[in-house]
C-alpha cells in the first residue's frame, strides 16, 4: 500500500516520514483550505460541461501546487476534449510522474493512443497497467472493451463489458457495449434488454450515450420486426385465449378499418367467435397482441361479472354539442362552414371518447405484454414509439390547437402524457418535453399515473374501468360517455326498442352492440320493401326545400340535427316544431324525411355519417319530382 495514499485527504497527499519506531505525517492544512474549494468548483464546472471555465482555475492550481496528480489528470482530460492530444499526453505524463498508480490517467492515455493515434499496442499497455492497479476500475474496463469493439473482436469486447457491468450494473456504457455485441451476434431479445437497461440509467448529461442507446434500441426493434417472432407469439397467444374463453378467434386483414387493428367481441356482436381485424401494413404484430390482451382482460372481467361496456348515446352527444356551442360560433366567425364544423365536432367527440376509454386500459395492456412476452419488447418499443410520435404531432400542431376546444385539447394532451410516463417507466425513454406540457398538464398527468401505479400493484379484473370513470370526471368529459355492466345492458335490449335505439343515435356511437344491430336494421330497410310513408314525406320535403338557397337548407339541416340529439319519436301523437320551417308541425316520420333530404341537398358529404337507411326512398321520391 502506498502510505501517502492512505493518509491522503482527497487529492491532497501528505509528507510521510519514518523516524525510528515513529511515522511522521505532515499536512499543509492551510494549502488544503485554500485549494479544496477551487478544486471542487473545477469538478462542478466539468460536470456541467463548462470546460473552458474550469481550465484557467486548474492551471492556477497547478502553478501553486504542481505535485497533485489529479490536477494534471483533469487538465489532460480537458485538453483531450478540446482535441489537443499532444498537450493532453504531456499533462497525463505529469499526472503519472507524481502518482504512477493513477489508474484514471493510465486509462486516458490508453484512450488517446487508441482513439486518436490508432496505436492499439500502446493503448493495451496502458489499459493493462490501469487494470493491474485497480481490477475493478469500470471506466478502464469499458474503455478496454471498446478497443476490442472497434477492432470487431466482439467476443473479447463482450467479456470486458460484462466484467464492468458486473461491478456496476447502472453503467450505461457497459450496457451499451453488451447490447452492441449481442446485436452483432443477432441475439435481438437479449441485446434489447441491455439497451433499455442502459437507457433507464442514463443521466441527463449523458446525451451521447443516451442517443447511442436509443438508436441501438430502435435498430434492434426493426430487426425484430423483420424476423417472424411476432407471428409465433400471436399464434401462441391466440391459442391460449381460445382455450381460456372457449370461443374461437378469427384474425383477418381489413384495410377499411379506421385503426391499424381492432377486436370485436363475440358477445357484443352476436357471433360465435371473436373477430380481430388488422390492416395489411407491415409491423403490426404488437398491435395485434395488444388487441388480444384487450380480449384477455374482457374474459377475466366477464368471469367475475365485472365486464363493462363503454357506450355513448345521443344524449351524451347532445351534452357535447351544448358544451361546444360557443366554440361553434367562434369557428363559424372564422368562415368555417356548417358542414366542416359538424364533421370536426364528430371527429373530436369520437376521438376524445376513444382516448379516455383506451388510455387506462392500454397502460395495463402494455404492462402485461412487457412482463409476459420479452421477445415482443423490441417490436413493442418501435410500435408504441410511433403511436406516441403521432400523439405528439396532434397536440403540438399550432393550427390544431387554434381550432380545438380548450378542455378537449387539454384532456387529450394529459392522456397522451400519461402514456409518455408509462413508456419511460418501461423503456427508459423520456419524451415529456417533446409534448410541450404546461405545469397544470404535467401535474394532472403525474396524478393519473400515480393512481395507475397504485392499481398496478394488485390489479383485479375489471379495475381498469374505475380509472376510466375517475379520469373522465377529473377531465370533465365524463358526461360524454357511459360505463354500463355488459350483462345488464344486453338484457335490456329487445327487438321492439331497436328502431328507437337507432333513431336516438343517427350519427352512430361507441356502442359495440348497436353496431351489429344497426347493420341488420339497415339491411332490412334496404330490401325490396320500401317505406312508402317516408317516400311521400320526402316528396313533400323536396318540393319545399328545392325552392330554397343552399345556406337556408343548411340551417334547416342543422336545426333538425340538434332536435335529433334528443331522440326522434315516430309515435302518431308526437309533433315537432322546426323554427326554419314556419307554420308547420312535423310528425316523427316527416322529420326523418326532412332530415335526410336537407342533408342530401345541402350537406351531402355528411349524409353517410347519419346512417339513415332511406337511399331507395329518396331515389323514388326524387324520381317522382322529376317526372
N, C-alpha and C positions, 0 to 999 in steps of 0.2 A: 504493500500500500504506500502511496505517496503521502508522507506525513503532512506536506504543505496542503494537499487537497483535503485531508482530514480536518485540519484546523481552519479551513477557508470560511469566509463569510461571503456567500455568493461568489462573485468573480474576484473577490479580493483575497489574495493569499498572504499569509504572514511570513515572517522570517523565523525559521525553526533551527535552533542550535542545541547540541547536546554537550553539556559540561559535566563530566563525571557521571554520576547517577541522576543528574537533573536534566530535564528538557526545557529549554528556554524558548517560549513562544512570544513574539512581539508583533503587535498590530499597530499600524498607523491609523488610529481611530479618527484623527482629525481629517485625514485624507478620505477615509471611508465616508464620513459625514458629509464631506463636500461633494464627492463624486457620485455617490449612490443615487441621489435624486436625478442627476443629469443622465446617468445610465438608464434608469427606469423610464425617463422621458424618451430616450432613444428607442427603447423597446416598444413603447406605446405608439410612437410615430411609425415604426416599421410595421406594426400590426395593422395600422390604418392605411398602410401603403404610401405614407408620406416620406419616401426615401430621401428626397433632396433636402428636406428639412432636418432629417436625422444626421446626414453625413457631416456637416460642419461641427455639430456638437461632438460627434465621435472623434473627429480629427483633433479637436481641442483636448479631449480626454486623453488621447494617445500622447499628445505633446506633454501633458502633465505627468502621465504615468505610463510609459511605454512597455512596462513589464506585464501588463494584464493581457493574457492570451485572447480572451473573449472580445476585447476591443478590436484587435486585429482581425479576428474571425468574422465579426459582423461587418466590419469595413470591407473585407474581401467579398462578402455576400452582396453588399450594396454595389460594389464595382461590377460584380458578375451580372447583377440585374441590369446595370447600365450598359452592359455589353463590353466593358473594359476588362478583357480577360487577363492581359499581362499584369495590370495593376492588381487584379483580384488574386492572382497566383502569388505575387510578391507579398501582399497582406497576409495571405494564408500561411506562407512560409514563415513570416514573423510570428504568427499565432502558434505554429508548431515549434518554433525555436524556444518560445517561452513556456510551452506545455506540449511536449511530444505526444501526450496521450489525449489531446483534444480531438475526440473522435468526430465531432461535427466538422472541424477543419479538414480532417482527413477525408470525410465523405464529400465535402465540397470540392476538394482537389480532384477526387475521382470523377465527379460530375463534369467539371470543366474539361478535363482531359478527354472524357468520352464524348460529351455532347458537342464541344466546340472544336476539338482537335482530332476527333475520331481515333484517338490513341487508346485502343481497348486494353492493351497490355499494361500500360502505365496506370490506367484507371483501375484495373483489377488489383494492382498492388496497393493502392490507397484504400480501396474498399476492404480488402483482406485485412489490412492493418487496423482500420476502424473497427471491424468486427472482432478482431483479436483483442482490442482494447475493451470493447463492450458488445458482446454477442447479442444482447437484447436491444440494440440500437435500431429502432424501427425505421428511422429515416435512412440509415445506411443499408438496411436490408432491402427497402423499397428501391433505392437507387441502384443497388447491385442487381436486383431483379430486372430493373428497367434496361440495364445494359444488355442482359440476355434477351429481353423482349425485342429491343431494337435490332438485335442480330438474328431475330426469328428463331431463337432457341427456346421454344415455348415450354418445354418440359422443365429446363433449368430455371427459367423465369418463374414459372408457377411454384416451384419448390421454395424459392426465396420469398415470393409474395405470401405464400401460405404461412411461412415462418413468421413473417411480420404480422400477418393477420392474427395468428395465434397469440401474439403478445398484446396486440391492440386491435380488437375486433371493430372498433369505431374509426379506424383509419381509412378514409375514403380512397386513398391512393392504393393501398393494399387490396381493397375490394375491387377497385377498377382493374388492377393488374390480373387478378384471378379471373374476373369476368372476361377480360380480353382474351386470355389464354384459352378459356373454355369455349369462347366463341370460335376461335381458330380451330378447335377440336370438334366443332359442331355439337357441343353439349349445350343446347339452347336453354333449356329449363334451368339447369344449374347456374349457367352464366348469368341469366336474367336475375336470379335470386341475389347474387353478389352485387350486380349493378344497382338494384333498388336498395339493397342494404347500404351501399356506399352513398346513394342519394340521400337517404334518411339521416346520415351522419355528416353531411357536408355543412360547414359553417357558411354564413352569408358571404364572407370574404373569399371563400374558395371557389370563385367563379369559373376558373379554368377547369378544375377537376369536376365541378358540378356539370358544366357543359359537356365535358367528355363522357361522363357517366350517363347523362341524359341522352346523348346521341347514340351511345352504345346500347342503352335500353331500347331505343327505337329500332336500331338495326336488328337486335335480337327479336323484337316483336315482328318485324317484317319477315324475318327468316322463318319464324314460327307460322306465320300466315301462309307462306309458300309451302310449308310441309302439309301433311294430311292429318296432323294430330287433332285438329278441331273436329273433323268429321267422325273420328273414332270416339271422341268424347261425347258428341251429340248422340251417336247410336247407343252408347252405353247408358247415358242419362235417360234417353227416351225409353229404353227397355226397363230400366228401374222404375220409372214413373208409371208405365203401363201396368207393371206388377202391383205397384202400391195402390193405384186408383181403380184397377180392374176395368179400365176403359182404354181402348186403342187410341193412338195418337197418329194423325196423318200430317206429314210435312210436305208442303208443295210450294213451288215457285209461283209468285203472283206479282207481276210488275205494276199492277194497277193500284196496289195499296199505297196509302199516303205515308206510311213509315217504312223503315227498312225491314222490320219484322213485327208480327203481331200474333197473339194467341186468341183463339175463340173457344171458350169452354163449352163442352158438350151440353152441360146443364142449361147454360144461358141461351144456347142456340138450338135447343131441342133436337140434338143429334145424338147418335150412339157412339160418337168419337169426338175427341178434341182435334181441332184443326189449327196447325201452325203454318202461317203464310210468311214468305220472305221474298224479297226481290232477288233477281239473278245476279246482283252485284257481288264481286269477289270480296272475301274477308269479312263475312257476316257471321262467322261461327260463334263469336262472343254474344252477339245479339240474339241468336237462336237459343243459345244456352241460357241467356237472360230470360227469354220468354218461357222456356221450360221451367225455370225456377219460379216464375210467376205461378205456373200451374202447380208446382210442388207446394207452394205456400197456400194456394187455394184449397188443395186437397187436405192439407194439415188443418186448416181452419174449418173446413166442412166436416171433418171428423168429430170436432167438438162443437158443431153448430155455431161457429163464430164467423163463417164466411159472410162478407158484406158485399153489397152491390153499390157501386158509385153511379148515381144517376143525376141527371139534370133535366128538370121539367121545364115546360114553357113558363111556369110561374117563376122559376129561378131565372130564366132568361129575361122575363119581364123586369125583375129586380135589377138585373144587369143593365138593361137599356135605360131604366129610370135613373140609375146612378150616373149614366154617361150622357144624360140629356144635355147638360151644359157643354160637355165636351163635343157633342154632335154639332151644336150651334157654332162652336169655335171652328171646327173643321169646315163647315159649310161657308162660313165667312171667308175662309181662305180659298174658296172657289172649288172645293171638293164636292163632287156630285152626290146626290142621294144614293145612287147605285153603289158608288165606291164606299161611302160611309157604311152602308149595310153590310157589304162584303167584308170590310175591315173589322167592324164590330163582331161579326160572326166568327172571324178568324181568331180574334183575341179572346173572345168568350171560350171558344173551343180550346185555344192554346193554354190559357191560364188554368182551366179545369183539368186538362191533361197533366199539366205540370204539378199542381197541388196533389193530384191523385198519385202520380208516379214517383215524385221525389222521395217521400219517406220509404215507400216500398223498395225503390231502387237501391237505397242505402243498404238495406238488409240483403237484397239480392246480390249486390256486388261483393258484400262481405262474405256471403255464403260461397260464391264462386271462387273468391280469392283463397278462402280457407280449405275448400274441398277439392279444387281442381288446379293444383300447382302448375301443371303443364299448359293450362289455359292462360296463365297470368301474362305472358308476353303479348298474346293476342288481345286480352282484356285491356292491357295498357294502351295499345295503339287505338283500339276501337273507342274506348272511353275518352282518351285524349282528343280524338276527332269530335266527339259529341260536345265536350267542353269548349273546344275552339269555336264550334258553331254557336253555342250558347253565348260565348263572349261577344261574338260579332252581333248577335241580336240585341244585346243590352248595352253595347257601347257605340252602336251606329247613331251618329248625330241626327240624321233625318228621322230614324225610327223613334228616337227619344222625343223629338218635337211633336210627332203625331200621337204618341202614346198617352193614354190617361195616366196621371201620375201614380195613383195607387196600384194600378195593374202593372205598370212598368217596374215599380219598386218591389212589388211582390215577386215578380218574375226574376228580378235580379237577385233578391235574397235567396230564393230557392236554388238558383244557379250557384251562389256562394256556398250553400250547404254542401252541394256536390263537390265543389272545389276543396272544401275541408276534408271530405272523405277520401278524395283522390290523393291528397297529400298524406293523409294518415296511412293509406295502404302502400303508396308508391314513392313517397318522399319528394314529390314534385310540387312546389308551391307556385300556383298560378294566380293567387289572390290579387296581386297588384295589376295583372292584365285586365281585370274586370272593373278597375277604377271605382271601387266602392267608397261611399262616404262613411262616416263614423256610425250613423244610425243603421245603415245596411249591414256593416260588419258586426255590430253588436247583436242585431237580430239573428244573423246567420250563426254567430257563436252560440247564442242561446239555444237555437234549434238543434245545433249539432251536439251540444252538451246533453240536451234532452234525449236525442237519439242514442248517445253513448250510454245513458242510464238504462234504456230499454235493451240495448245491445247485450248487456252483461248477462241477462237471464230472460231473453225473449221467449214469449209463449206464442202459440199460434194465434193469428188474428190481431196481435197488438199493434201492428203497423197501421191499422185503421184509426187507432186512438191518436196517433201522430198526425194523420191527415186532418182529423177534426180539430185538434189543438192548433195546428199551424194555420189552418184555414181561418179560425177565429182570430188569431193574433194578427193575421194579414188583412182581416176584414173582407175576406172573399168567401166566407162560409155560406152566405145566402145564395151563392151561385151553384150550389150542388147539394146533394143529399146522400147520406150513407144509410142504407136500409138492409136489414137482415135478408139474406137471399131466400130463406125458407118462407118468411112472411110475405115477401114480395111476389114470389111465384104463386102462392096460394090465392092472393087477391086478384090475380089476373084471370079473366074469363072472356070467352068469345064475344059476349054481348057488349063488353066495355071496349072492345078493340077499336072500333071506328072512332069513338070519342077520344080514346087514348092517342090515336094518330092525329086527330084534328087539334088536340091540345098542343101538339108539338110539330107544327107544319115545317119547321126548319130542320128537324132531326135533332137528336140529343145524344148524350153519353150513356144511353140505356142499352146495354148489350142484349137484353131480352127483346126489346121492342124492335131492334134492327131486323131480326128474323121475322117478326110479326108484320112489320111494315112491308117487307119484301113480299110476303104472302098476300097481304091485302092488295098491294098494287097489282100483283099477278091476277088476282080475282077480278079486279076492276077493269083490267085491260083485256078481258076476254071478248067474245063476240057480243056479249050483252052490254049495251051502253046504258048509262044513267040518263034517261031521257029528260028527267026533271032538270038536271044540270044543263043539258043541251038547250032547253027552252030558255033558262035563265041566262045562258051565255049569249044567245041571240039578242036578248033584251040588252045585255051589258055591251055587246058590240055596237049595237045601234046608238046607244047613249055615249059611249066613250070615243068612238071613231070621229065624232064631230069636234073633239077637244084637242088643244095643243098638247104635245108630249109632256111639258112640265106640269100641266094640270092633272094629267093622268097619273103622273108620278106621285103627286100629292095624295091622290085617292089610294094608290097602292100602298104608300107608307102608312096612311091612317088605318087601312084595313089590317096591315101587318101588325100594328100596335094593338088593334082590337083582338087579333088572333092570339096575342100574348096571354090573354085571359081565358082562352078557350072559345070555340065556336060550337054552339049547340044547334042541332037540326030539329029540335022539338018544334012542333007547329006553332005553339003559342009564344015562342021566343022571338023577339024582334030586335033589330039593331039600327042605330042611327049613325050615319056617316056624314060628318059636317060638310064634306066636299061633294056630297050627293044630296042637295037640299030637298025638302018636302017629300021625302020617302022614308019608309020604314022597311028594312030588308029582313027576310027570313034567313035562317042559317044557310040554307041551300043557295039563296040568292047571293048572300055574302061570299060564299065559296066561289060562285061563278064570277062575281066581280073581282074577287081576289086573284083568280087565275088569269082572267082576261086583262086586268090592269097591268099585271107584271108581264104578260106576254107582249103587250103593245108597247110598254114604256120602259120596262126593265128586264128584257128577255134573258140577259146573262145570269140573272139571279134565279130565274124560274126553276131550273133544275134543283136548286137547293131547297125549294119549298116542298118538293116531292108530292105535289098534288096529282093524283092519278087520273087526270082528265084530258090527256092529249087527244084521244079519239073524239071525245065530246066536243073539244074546241074545233077539231078538223071538220066535224059535221056542221057545227054552228056557223063557222066561217064560210063553209061552202054554201050554206043556205043563204047567208047575207049576200054572197057574190052573185047568186042567181038573179 
